[in-house]
Amino acid sequence: MKRKKILCLLVISMLCLTGCADKKEEKKEADFSAIQSVCELATLKCYYHNVAKSETEASGLFKWLGTGYKKIWTEYSGIVELGVDVSKVSVSKPSKDGVVKVTIPDAEILSVDLDEDSMGEPLTDTGFMTKITKEEETEALAEAQNHMEETAKENGNLLNQAKERAKSLIEGYVKNVGEQIGKEYTVEWVDAKAEE
């Protein structure tokens, strides 16, 4: 008789604990707080290798001798990062039917990094009594960095690829968050308004 009471108490306590555990499961909510890290993972890195050129024509009284003529050629490498601005991405709470609205902007250039270590000694050509200054070499580098950025901006395919990559990773993230709490989510995309 004593054994039956102990067994009944154990069964009742197990049922109570199981019931409590089920209630805790129901209270789980989707947590999309890691969206920033997901967007950072989606960043595309494009490697560039090019030649920067700067040229100044001869001028002045001794123009016919080539005085003032300068030309610089510098080989360089760099990285342009393309992706979506994390601050413009927002994720809504799931609707009753499991739809999560994600607002995402178009991809843009996030950074341009000229690798100064990749640059060798610049090749130069100068006219009579003309020297190239450090400022002019620095200006050629700045122009090279601007050229990398402009080339990346003009490449619409790269920007589209960066946005699609971000969308793919965000969608996978949202679905995984749902799976972890036993729900199935679908993503509805909303384009962020372009800033005016």
TASULHU-V987838 format. One line per field, one symbol per residue. burial: + if it has 16 or more other C-alpha atoms within 10 Angstrom, else -. A space follows every 10 residues. Layout:
burial->???
This chain:
burial->---------- ---------- ---------+ -+--+--++- -++++--+-- -+++---+-- -----+++++ ++++++++++ +++++---++ +--+-----+ +++++++++- -+-+------ -+---++--- -----++--+ +--++--++- -+-----+++ -++++++--+ +-+++-++-- ---++++--- ------
